[in-house]
Amino acid sequence: MIEIINKPWENKFLQYVFETKNSIKICSPFVKYKVLKKIFKYKSKKVNFDLITNFNIAHFYKRASDLEAMRYILEKNGRIKNYQNLHAKIYIFDERSVVITSANLTNSGLTKNYEYGILSDEPNLVKKVCEDFDLIYQSELSGEITNEIIETIDRILNNIPQEKKIKLPEINLIGFQDEEVYQDDLFTGGIESIKKSLSGWKLAIFNQLNKINKFVFELSDVYKYKPDLQKIYPENHNIEAKIRQQLQFLRDMGLIKFLGKGRYKKLWI
């Protein structure tokens, strides 16, 4: 069976949620709290919930996604992965039915926008979609979202002054010519709000990144600051490993994007 979905589909969606026995798996770049509340209201407590999203601080700052939704998922023992290149919207119920659609996990996506997609329980199609979901979920490019990450983002957002005019700096686009710039992916709440919310190694690495006069930078650019970091942490004899660890944390927070082959992009201005 293949059915076209081109009308508001909240009722159909919630019916599938209610009938699910084992697992719900969703890919959605944007996620809103009110929709998550409905999902956990209708789904059985024993049903596992896995979400792959584009966890980006700019999206929370601009209210495209709700940080409260992420916190709620973890409170309900769901799991979240951050895949920064995600644009797909996929809904999988018990690995027996799938929806592939243009609709995000938002109220507009379910009830207002003109979205278009298909619903299918055709075994081969379902199997392939589930395999692709698992590949993304298990990818080294997918970071695990934890309460620590959520609380750090929350501190940054709370440290932004209520009325703040940010003077946008001149951006050095060296190494950036082949990369697309999406304004909605850039956090514009100010560097100071980030610094006030980080500490220890996270703050030390973020400070070094701010010294790099490029929007897109290489891992080797960060390694150049090993002597500075060694002075701050003289007892640490594995600085490069610590740098990589902290870059991964900043990636999972949505402050930088991993481009592959040792290249990263700043997501703040």
Steps between C-alpha positions, in 0.01 A plus 500: 500500500621848409288802589567862409485746789433852377263632765545579872577160647512548877207264563655224287838558663362477854300190408822328392670617820215352705509167316879458516606207720880512509682798347460840342794637302495852359730718290403866520728806487251713698308382806245684716406428860120495457527225241728294725247530782232355273726213392576393857136544596386253234787253488536208739771540768667179383548636145857611433547846351802601290547837334761618250497879469714796401593615850621855445514779756388751236180301445414524869596867517272577205227265631497277193541211748429482873774411746218407737401227257848348518500508879156340504611212278788414732275530805274239340799270432508572129827535308620783276772511238633813330569463128601845378430445130148372563224631276293180465171446682431133567255332741530126573245305705598154627722462193180400318371834370687809385415855405741690276387861484591867485343556845710577806396391849328833561143618532526670160636183343213290634203737481563815293753479220443340162732203536546207265609145566418132492390244757597140431510157660660337193761267660796570272453876519457491878810284539710739291380808691573330833850406382567860393372633833731264688798602286447866589431418864820299536716729288810655658356832378199455730560627852307385806300782660529493879356702787841667537481632145141618545579681825805668344288630211239616751763700691622665180148604401426630849821706497397694190396856596130563447569787262827469322607641167778288365748669272577232247873459446670484165531132422812358342370250246838334439431132439128572482451546129364151443264504800144629501410762759162462667425802716249300706780264607709781653466596865486881534445530875855616569829337593485618861185300571687188386812577705294558816343157459812292438776404738814292517621339181186598309564868566872464428437344159226749414740786582760352266245463221421869530864575424476322166424766241312265270139389488600154382806361677714189509583281796861605443397862562391403852811289562706817458371610839635194681768709683233736634285210616800327654561808715140489624509124561866409567408158641329390180737321264249413230386842382410398146259228617338750736460750218322239286275405790395858565442571131260207498314647798476841329377321187229319694393835650463643151771764544719353227432271206726214400561510124717189478872440449599713798300805393247690713273801458415754771126541560515828687570858396 
